[in-house]
Amino acid sequence: MVQFTYTVKSTKSDSYQRRLTFLPVNELLSVPKLQFKQNCGEDNICTDYLRITFNFSGFSSVIIGRHTELNLTVNLQNDYEDSSYTVVHFFYPLGLSFRKVNVPEASRHIPISCVPSEQPDQNVNNVVCGVSTPSFPAGSKIIFSVAFGITAKSTWGEKLVITANVTSNNKDRILNESAYTNEIPIQHAVALILIRGEESTHYINFSAITPQTKAVEHIYVVENLQEVKNLPVTLTFSVAVALGSSQIWNITNVSNDKDASCKEIGEIHENCSNMEAQQKEQVILDFQNVVCKLFQCSIISLGQKEPHHFRIKGNVSSSLISQHVKDRKLFLASSALVEYNRTKYVSMFGQEGSPLSIEILTEVEIYEEVNNKLYAAGIIGGLVLLIAAILLLRKCGFFERHYKNKVSGQNEELSPENESPTTEIGNMTSDKTASGQE
């Protein structure tokens, strides 16, 4: 059906328009009916065979927090007789919102338009797409894409399920492939960081003589910068504590500033660490015989920008270290590894499969302590020897002879200078006397 509406617009003056007589409005409308012919076969009864499938346009999963749009690539075809008023319904979760429909160049001869349903279901959304109205001819095929926006703050399950259903006004229909359902895994983007606490103990030293015990603390901070709900995280700490049977670092406590629970889960006696310092060939106990304790801490839900601080505390004794350190220096080491469900969560930093771990080193140095008593005795002894030497030289007359030699030398230097002015004055007096006689 095609509807025409006629209007009259005059360019004459207002007085001329007032003289015009218009027919009633209902007579300005003409509603003729245009007949179109359908390919319905010999029985003149159209039976369509509408087949629909779709995929997620290359997506293997939907990552909430990273992806903002989901595209469906839809294939629709009619494999039998003409279909009248063909309509495709898409049913999708509330976290998606319809944005647009795109038709590629090859299929633009078949018109399609989509609008969200005016009566959405409480649990799902619905969009309705009219295809080639009024008739979708036999043998026709169209490929189009439907774009949906993704709402990150919505509640998501483990999978996203979408159903497409194609209908028509045909009385007889082959329904084998008129509905299609597809699903895609849901993942959540996380932005986890693991850093070393600034208050960690980086250096301590001991005297080689005086036995001492000092506290060593390693602090790790884990934080999630991305908004995500219910992110459980587990941290595993590996701490080098002993060399063989000799305890070097006596761990007294592994704690958290929030609600995480920590416990010791065992020991490792071989290859217990991959510390970066080991690659630097630094002395970290001896990793061929080192013993590492393992501690595990669980965070039920790591919220956005809610850092958790983990503290590994223990005591180090100089007497135990000095027995094993020949170079007067070693490094105490610990490491932290963050683990989470990588099937459900994906790193925003593109580190899929790479472990999130760091290490902390504490340099321990043994120094030689100066004996103050011996040092003072040496100074006093030196002063006594110096005074004795001075007295001996004075008794021998060394200082008197030196003084006399110095005085006589000064007199010899001064005598020529004293005589020279007298002679010059005398000469000048004689010259003046001779001049007067003349």
C-alpha positions in Angstrom: 0.0 0.0 0.0 1.3 3.5 -1.0 -0.2 6.6 0.5 -0.1 10.1 -1.1 -0.9 13.4 0.6 -1.7 16.4 -1.6 -1.2 20.0 -0.4 -1.7 23.4 -2.1 0.7 26.3 -1.6 0.1 29.6 -3.3 2.6 32.4 -4.0 -0.3 34.9 -4.5 -1.3 37.5 -2.0 -3.2 36.8 1.2 -6.4 38.2 -0.3 -6.1 35.8 -3.2 -5.6 32.8 -0.8 -8.7 33.7 1.1 -10.8 33.4 -2.0 -9.6 29.8 -2.6 -12.0 27.1 -1.7 -10.6 23.8 -0.3 -12.2 20.4 -0.3 -12.6 18.6 3.0 -9.2 17.2 4.3 -10.3 13.6 4.0 -10.7 14.1 0.2 -7.1 15.3 -0.1 -5.9 11.7 0.6 -5.6 9.1 -2.0 -4.9 5.5 -0.8 -4.5 3.3 -3.8 -3.4 -0.3 -3.4 -0.5 -1.7 -5.4 -0.5 -5.4 -6.0 2.7 -7.3 -6.0 3.2 -10.8 -7.2 4.7 -13.5 -5.1 6.4 -16.7 -6.2 4.1 -19.2 -4.5 4.3 -22.2 -6.8 1.5 -24.0 -8.6 -0.7 -24.2 -5.5 -0.5 -20.4 -5.0 0.3 -20.9 -1.4 3.7 -19.4 -0.4 5.8 -21.6 1.9 9.1 -20.0 3.0 12.2 -21.7 4.4 14.0 -19.0 6.4 17.4 -20.0 7.7 19.4 -17.7 10.1 22.8 -18.0 11.8 25.2 -15.5 13.3 28.6 -15.3 14.9 30.5 -12.9 17.1 32.6 -11.3 14.3 35.9 -13.0 15.4 35.6 -12.4 19.1 36.6 -15.4 21.2 35.3 -13.8 24.4 33.7 -10.6 25.7 36.1 -8.7 28.1 34.1 -6.5 30.3 36.0 -3.3 31.0 38.1 -3.6 27.8 35.5 -4.1 25.1 32.9 -1.4 24.6 31.0 -2.9 21.6 29.9 -6.3 20.4 29.2 -7.0 16.8 27.1 -9.9 15.4 27.6 -11.0 11.8 24.2 -12.3 10.7 23.4 -14.6 7.7 19.8 -14.8 6.6 18.5 -16.6 3.5 15.2 -17.9 2.1 15.6 -21.3 0.5 12.1 -21.8 -0.8 9.2 -19.6 -1.8 8.7 -15.9 -1.2 8.4 -14.8 2.4 6.0 -12.0 3.3 6.9 -9.4 5.9 10.0 -11.1 7.2 11.1 -10.0 10.7 14.2 -11.0 12.8 14.0 -10.8 16.6 17.2 -10.7 18.7 17.0 -11.5 22.4 20.1 -10.4 24.4 21.1 -9.7 28.0 20.2 -6.4 29.8 23.9 -5.4 29.8 23.8 -4.9 26.0 22.1 -2.1 24.3 21.2 -1.9 20.6 23.3 0.7 18.6 23.0 0.2 14.9 22.7 -2.2 12.0 25.1 -2.2 9.1 24.6 -3.7 5.7 27.6 -4.4 3.4 27.7 -3.2 -0.1 26.9 -6.6 -1.6 23.6 -6.8 0.3 22.3 -3.3 0.1 19.8 -4.1 -2.6 17.8 -5.8 0.2 16.5 -3.1 2.7 16.7 -3.8 6.4 15.8 -1.6 9.4 16.0 -2.4 13.2 14.4 -0.8 16.2 14.4 -1.8 19.9 11.2 -3.5 21.1 8.8 -1.2 22.9 7.9 -3.9 25.3 11.2 -5.4 26.6 11.2 -8.4 28.8 12.3 -8.0 32.4 15.2 -10.3 32.0 16.3 -9.7 28.4 16.3 -7.0 25.8 14.7 -7.4 22.3 15.4 -5.7 19.0 13.2 -6.2 15.9 14.6 -6.0 12.3 12.3 -5.9 9.3 13.9 -7.5 6.2 13.0 -6.6 2.6 9.4 -5.5 3.5 6.9 -6.5 2.1 8.5 -9.5 0.4 11.8 -11.4 0.9 12.0 -13.3 -2.4 12.8 -17.0 -2.8 16.5 -17.6 -3.1 17.4 -14.3 -1.4 20.4 -14.0 0.9 21.6 -11.1 3.1 24.5 -10.7 5.4 24.4 -7.8 7.9 25.9 -6.9 11.2 24.2 -5.7 14.4 26.2 -3.6 16.9 25.5 -3.7 20.7 27.0 -1.4 23.3 28.4 -3.1 26.4 27.6 -1.8 29.9 30.5 -2.6 32.2 28.6 -2.0 35.5 25.8 -4.5 34.6 25.7 -7.9 36.3 27.3 -10.5 34.1 27.4 -14.3 34.3 30.1 -16.6 32.9 28.6 -16.6 29.4 26.7 -14.2 27.2 23.8 -15.8 25.3 22.0 -14.3 22.3 19.1 -15.8 20.4 17.8 -14.8 17.0 14.4 -15.8 15.7 13.0 -15.1 12.2 9.3 -15.0 11.4 7.0 -14.0 8.6 3.3 -13.7 7.7 3.3 -16.8 5.6 0.8 -19.4 6.7 3.0 -22.3 5.7 6.6 -22.2 6.9 9.5 -24.6 7.2 10.8 -23.9 10.7 13.8 -26.2 10.9 16.4 -23.4 11.0 14.3 -20.3 11.8 15.8 -19.9 15.3 19.5 -19.8 16.3 21.3 -19.4 19.7 24.9 -18.7 20.2 27.0 -18.0 23.3 30.4 -16.5 24.1 32.5 -16.5 27.3 32.5 -13.5 29.6 35.8 -12.3 31.0 36.6 -9.3 33.2 39.5 -6.9 32.7 41.7 -6.4 35.7 44.7 -4.0 36.3 46.7 -5.6 39.0 50.0 -4.2 40.2 52.5 -5.6 42.6 55.1 -3.3 44.1 57.8 -3.2 46.8 57.0 -1.3 49.9 59.2 1.7 50.5 59.6 0.7 54.2 61.2 -2.6 53.4 64.6 -3.3 54.9 67.2 -2.8 52.2 70.5 -2.8 54.2 71.8 -3.9 57.6 75.3 -4.5 59.0 76.9 -6.4 61.8 80.1 -6.2 63.7 82.4 -9.1 63.2 83.2 -9.1 66.9 80.0 -8.2 68.8 77.1 -10.6 68.5 73.9 -8.9 67.3 70.4 -9.6 66.2 68.5 -7.3 63.9 65.0 -7.2 62.5 64.4 -7.5 58.7 61.1 -6.7 57.1 60.0 -7.1 53.5 56.8 -5.3 52.4 54.7 -6.1 49.3 51.7 -4.1 48.1 49.1 -5.4 45.7 46.4 -3.2 44.1 43.7 -3.4 41.5 43.3 -0.2 39.4 40.3 -1.5 37.4 36.7 -1.5 38.6 35.6 -5.1 38.9 33.3 -7.0 41.2 34.3 -10.0 43.4 38.0 -10.4 42.4 39.6 -13.1 44.6 43.4 -13.0 44.7 46.0 -15.3 46.1 49.6 -14.3 47.0 52.3 -16.9 47.5 55.5 -15.7 49.2 58.8 -17.6 49.0 61.3 -16.6 51.7 64.9 -17.9 51.8 65.4 -18.6 55.5 68.1 -21.3 56.0 71.3 -22.7 54.6 71.1 -26.4 55.0 70.2 -27.0 58.6 71.4 -23.5 59.7 68.7 -21.0 60.3 69.7 -17.6 58.8 66.4 -15.6 58.8 64.0 -16.5 61.5 60.5 -15.5 60.2 58.3 -14.4 63.1 55.2 -13.1 61.2 53.5 -12.7 57.8 50.6 -10.3 58.1 48.2 -8.1 56.1 46.7 -4.7 57.0 43.2 -5.8 55.9 41.1 -8.9 56.0 43.4 -11.3 54.1 44.3 -14.6 55.8 47.9 -15.9 55.7 49.4 -19.2 56.5 52.5 -21.2 56.0 52.1 -24.0 53.4 55.4 -25.7 53.4 59.1 -25.6 52.5 61.2 -26.1 49.4 64.7 -27.4 49.5 65.7 -27.2 45.8 65.2 -24.5 43.2 63.1 -22.6 45.6 63.6 -19.2 44.0 64.2 -17.6 40.6 65.5 -14.4 42.2 66.8 -11.8 39.8 69.8 -11.4 42.0 70.7 -15.0 41.3 71.0 -13.9 37.7 73.3 -11.1 38.7 75.5 -13.7 40.4 75.2 -12.0 43.8 75.7 -14.0 47.0 72.2 -14.9 48.2 72.9 -17.6 50.8 73.7 -20.5 48.5 70.8 -21.5 46.3 72.1 -25.1 45.9 71.5 -25.7 49.6 69.0 -23.0 50.5 65.7 -23.7 52.2 62.7 -21.5 51.4 59.5 -21.2 53.4 56.3 -20.8 51.5 53.4 -18.6 52.8 50.1 -18.1 51.1 47.7 -15.2 51.7 44.1 -15.1 50.3 42.1 -12.0 49.5 38.4 -12.7 49.2 37.7 -9.7 47.0 40.2 -7.1 45.9 38.3 -3.9 45.3 39.3 -1.0 43.0 42.2 1.1 44.4 42.1 -0.7 47.7 45.8 -1.6 48.2 46.7 -4.5 50.5 50.1 -4.4 52.3 51.8 -7.7 53.3 54.7 -7.7 55.8 57.2 -10.5 56.2 59.0 -10.0 59.5 61.9 -11.9 61.0 65.2 -11.6 62.9 68.7 -12.1 61.6 71.6 -13.1 63.9 75.2 -12.1 63.1 76.7 -15.2 64.7 74.9 -17.4 62.2 75.7 -15.3 59.2 79.4 -15.0 60.0 79.7 -18.8 59.9 78.6 -18.9 56.3 79.8 -15.7 54.8 83.4 -15.4 53.6 83.1 -12.3 51.5 81.6 -10.3 54.4 78.4 -9.7 52.4 75.2 -11.6 51.4 71.6 -10.8 50.4 68.5 -12.1 52.1 65.8 -12.7 49.5 62.0 -13.1 49.2 59.6 -13.2 46.3 55.8 -12.7 45.8 53.6 -14.2 43.2 50.0 -13.0 42.5 47.5 -15.6 41.2 43.9 -15.2 40.1 41.4 -17.0 37.9 42.8 -16.4 34.4 39.8 -18.0 32.8 37.5 -15.4 34.2 39.8 -12.4 34.5 42.2 -10.9 31.9 45.0 -8.4 32.6 44.5 -4.9 31.1 48.3 -4.8 30.6 48.3 -7.6 28.1 50.2 -10.0 30.3 48.1 -13.1 29.6 50.0 -16.1 30.8 52.9 -14.1 32.3 53.3 -14.4 36.1 52.9 -11.3 38.2 55.8 -11.5 40.6 58.6 -9.4 42.1 61.5 -9.9 44.6 63.0 -7.9 47.5 66.6 -8.1 48.6 68.2 -7.1 51.8 71.9 -6.5 51.8 73.7 -7.8 54.9 77.3 -6.7 55.5 79.8 -7.8 58.2 82.3 -5.1 59.1 85.5 -5.2 61.3 84.9 -3.4 64.5 87.8 -1.1 65.8 89.0 -1.8 69.3 88.9 1.6 71.0 91.1 0.6 73.9 93.9 -0.5 71.7 93.4 2.6 69.6 93.7 4.9 72.7 96.7 3.0 74.0 98.4 3.4 70.7 97.8 7.1 70.7 99.1 7.5 74.3 102.1 5.4 73.6 102.9 7.5 70.6 102.7 10.7 72.6 105.0 9.3 75.3 107.6 8.3 72.7 107.4 11.8 71.2 107.9 13.5 74.5 110.8 11.2 75.4 112.5 12.0 72.1 112.1 15.7 72.6 113.6 15.5 76.1 116.5 13.4 74.8 117.3 15.9 72.1 117.2 18.8 74.5 119.5 17.1 76.9 122.0 16.5 74.2 121.9 20.3 73.4 120.4 19.8 70.0 118.0 22.7 70.3 120.8 25.1 71.8 123.2 24.4 68.9 120.5 24.9 66.4 119.5 28.2 68.0 123.1 29.5 68.1 123.7 28.6 64.5 120.5 30.3 63.5 121.5 33.5 65.4 125.0 33.7 63.9 123.6 33.2 60.5 121.3 36.1 60.9 124.1 38.4 62.1 126.2 37.5 59.1 123.4 38.4 56.8 122.7 41.7 58.6 126.4 43.1 58.9 126.9 44.1 55.2 123.7 45.9 55.1 124.5 47.9 58.3 128.0 49.0 57.0 126.9 50.2 53.5 124.9 53.2 54.6 127.7 54.5 56.9 130.3 54.4 54.1 128.0 56.2 51.7 127.3 59.0 54.3 131.0 59.3 55.0 131.8 59.7 51.3 129.1 62.3 51.0 130.6 64.4 53.9 134.1 64.3 52.4 132.8 65.5 49.0 130.9 68.4 50.7 134.1 69.5 52.7 136.2 69.5 49.5 133.7 71.6 47.7 133.7 74.2 50.5 137.5 74.5 50.5 137.6 75.2 46.9 
